[in-house]
Amino acid sequence: MSIQIKPIPVLNDNYAWHLYSSEAAIIFDPGEAAPIEAFLQDKPLTAICITHHHADHLAGAARLRERYKAPIYGPTNISHLADHLLKGGETLNFNDIKLQVYSSPGHAKGHITFYNEAIPALMSGDVLFSGGCGRLFEGTAAELFHSLRVFDHLPDQTLLCAGHEYTQSNMNFIDSLGIKSEAFLQRKSKVEELRAKNKPTLPVTLGEERAYNPFLRAKTIEEFAHIRKLKDVF
């Protein structure tokens, strides 16, 4: 079996992600346990990976660890929970699944993201969404700007696996900026169609996002900060 990834809706608008092959299975950002247990049932779980310390991304981790005997990997500020602490720069190997860990500050202290080259897929937590980026709760615009620049080298076919279903709101924000490119209009129409059927708008490729996401397209920290302030009050 090739390596695959699927979203698992949890809480109100969160996604946990299930990255799996015939040899390993990883859950990312389990905001609650029950939907993930219902999804996995008695399938094995190799590891649990957490991007940041906010409760909606980790509240189900301890219960999953207890049931599936899977260790928890996460940022250095969740030492009370994680079995293995990460700060970025590490490479994790779970049989045939390899993950690169990036330091991704800006939204939350200690925020990390995970990249699998084989699919390829980026588990971005709350730093990058389809059409948007995370709020600056515990960081600066400069930090988040540089966190997103780290992703510039990733191939266009990389699947963006973000932590929330915020896409429709983000499309409306982009529309308010007066952006009317063909790539944006096609994506907005597709998002409206998917959400009308209560289907996920994720994953989406980074190549698509680079065509219309204003936070990825911002050339300077100042431009990025200005757009972020507009989004904060949208």
C-alpha positions in Angstrom: 0.0 0.0 0.0 1.3 3.5 -0.8 1.3 6.1 1.9 -2.1 7.9 2.1 -3.7 10.6 4.2 -7.3 11.4 5.2 -9.0 14.1 7.3 -11.0 13.2 10.4 -13.5 15.9 11.4 -13.3 16.6 15.2 -14.9 19.2 17.5 -16.7 22.0 15.6 -14.4 22.7 12.7 -11.1 21.0 13.4 -9.4 18.2 11.4 -7.2 15.5 12.8 -5.3 13.7 10.0 -4.6 10.0 9.5 -1.4 9.3 7.6 -1.0 5.6 7.0 0.6 2.8 5.0 0.7 -1.0 5.3 3.5 -0.6 7.8 2.6 2.4 10.0 -0.2 4.8 10.9 0.0 8.3 12.5 -2.6 10.6 13.8 -2.0 14.4 13.8 -3.6 16.9 16.1 -6.3 14.8 17.9 -8.6 17.5 19.3 -10.9 14.8 20.7 -10.6 11.1 20.9 -14.0 9.7 20.2 -14.3 10.5 16.4 -10.8 9.1 15.9 -11.5 5.9 17.8 -14.6 5.5 15.7 -12.6 6.0 12.6 -9.7 3.7 13.6 -11.7 1.1 15.6 -9.1 -1.6 16.2 -6.6 -0.7 13.5 -3.1 -0.2 14.9 -1.7 3.3 15.6 2.1 3.9 15.5 2.3 7.4 16.7 0.5 10.6 17.6 1.9 13.9 16.4 0.9 17.3 17.7 1.7 20.7 16.1 1.0 23.0 19.0 -0.2 23.2 22.6 -3.8 24.5 22.0 -6.4 22.2 23.5 -8.3 21.7 20.3 -5.3 20.0 18.8 -4.3 17.7 21.6 -7.2 17.0 24.0 -7.7 13.5 22.7 -4.0 12.5 22.7 -3.8 10.9 26.1 -6.8 8.7 25.6 -5.5 7.6 22.2 -2.1 6.8 23.7 -3.8 4.7 26.4 -5.9 2.7 24.0 -3.5 2.2 21.2 -0.1 2.3 23.1 1.1 4.9 20.6 3.7 7.5 21.8 3.0 11.2 21.5 5.4 13.5 19.6 5.0 17.3 20.1 6.5 20.7 20.7 8.8 21.4 23.7 6.0 23.2 25.7 3.8 20.1 26.1 6.4 18.2 28.1 3.5 17.2 30.5 1.9 15.2 27.7 4.5 14.3 25.0 6.8 11.3 25.2 9.1 12.9 22.6 9.7 16.6 22.4 10.4 18.4 19.1 11.6 21.9 18.2 12.1 21.6 14.4 14.9 20.2 12.3 14.3 16.6 13.3 13.5 13.7 11.0 11.1 11.0 12.3 11.1 7.5 10.9 8.1 5.2 11.4 8.8 2.2 9.3 8.2 3.3 5.7 6.8 6.8 6.8 9.3 9.6 7.2 8.5 13.0 8.6 10.5 16.2 8.5 9.8 18.5 11.4 9.8 22.3 10.9 9.8 25.1 13.5 6.8 27.2 12.6 6.3 30.0 15.1 3.8 32.9 14.8 0.4 31.4 15.8 1.5 29.7 18.9 4.7 29.3 20.9 6.6 26.2 20.0 4.4 25.5 16.9 5.9 22.8 14.7 4.7 21.4 11.3 5.3 18.0 9.7 6.2 17.2 6.1 6.0 13.8 4.4 7.9 13.8 1.1 6.5 10.6 -0.2 2.9 11.8 -0.8 4.0 14.7 -0.5 1.9 16.3 2.4 2.3 19.1 4.8 0.5 18.9 8.2 0.4 22.6 8.9 -1.6 22.8 12.1 -2.7 26.4 12.5 0.0 28.3 10.6 -1.4 27.8 7.1 -5.0 27.3 6.0 -6.5 27.1 2.6 -6.8 30.8 1.6 -5.5 31.9 5.0 -3.1 31.7 7.9 -3.3 31.5 11.6 -4.0 34.4 14.0 -1.0 35.9 15.8 -2.0 34.6 19.3 1.5 34.1 20.6 3.9 35.4 18.0 4.6 38.2 15.5 3.8 38.8 11.9 7.5 38.5 11.1 7.6 35.1 12.7 4.6 33.8 10.8 5.8 35.4 7.6 9.1 33.5 7.9 7.4 30.3 9.0 5.4 30.3 5.7 8.6 31.1 3.7 10.0 27.8 4.9 7.4 26.1 2.8 8.5 27.8 -0.4 10.8 25.0 -1.4 8.1 22.3 -1.1 6.7 21.1 -4.5 3.5 22.4 -5.9 1.8 19.0 -5.6 2.3 19.0 -1.8 -1.1 18.4 -0.1 -1.9 21.1 2.5 -3.4 19.3 5.5 -4.5 22.1 7.8 -6.0 22.0 11.2 -9.4 23.7 10.5 -12.2 24.0 8.0 -11.9 27.7 7.6 -11.8 27.7 3.8 -15.1 29.3 2.9 -14.6 32.2 5.3 -11.1 32.7 3.8 -12.5 32.7 0.3 -14.9 35.4 1.3 -12.1 37.4 2.7 -10.0 37.1 -0.4 -13.1 38.2 -2.4 -13.3 41.3 -0.3 -9.7 42.2 -1.3 -10.9 42.5 -4.9 -8.9 39.5 -6.1 -10.7 38.0 -9.2 -8.1 35.7 -10.7 -9.3 32.7 -12.6 -7.6 30.4 -10.1 -9.3 32.1 -7.2 -12.8 32.0 -8.8 -12.4 28.3 -9.6 -11.4 27.5 -6.1 -14.1 29.6 -4.5 -16.8 27.9 -6.6 -15.4 24.5 -5.7 -15.3 25.3 -2.0 -18.9 26.5 -2.1 -19.9 23.2 -3.8 -18.1 21.1 -1.3 -19.4 22.9 1.8 -23.0 22.8 0.4 -22.6 19.0 0.6 -20.8 19.2 4.0 -17.6 17.8 2.5 -14.1 18.8 3.5 -12.3 21.4 1.3 -9.0 19.8 2.3 -6.5 18.7 1.4 -5.6 21.1 -1.4 -2.3 21.5 -3.2 0.3 24.2 -2.3 0.4 24.9 -6.0 -3.2 26.0 -5.9 -2.7 28.0 -2.8 0.2 29.8 -4.2 -2.1 31.2 -6.9 -4.5 32.9 -4.6 -3.6 32.8 -0.9 -2.7 36.4 0.0 -0.5 35.3 2.9 1.6 33.1 0.7 1.8 35.8 -2.0 2.8 38.6 0.3 6.3 39.8 -0.6 7.2 41.6 2.6 6.6 41.4 6.3 4.8 44.7 6.1 2.4 43.5 3.4 1.8 40.3 5.3 1.1 42.2 8.5 -1.3 44.5 6.8 -3.4 41.7 5.3 -3.4 39.9 8.6 -4.8 42.9 10.4 -7.5 43.2 7.7 -8.4 39.5 8.3 -8.5 40.0 12.0 -11.5 42.4 11.7 -13.1 40.8 8.7 
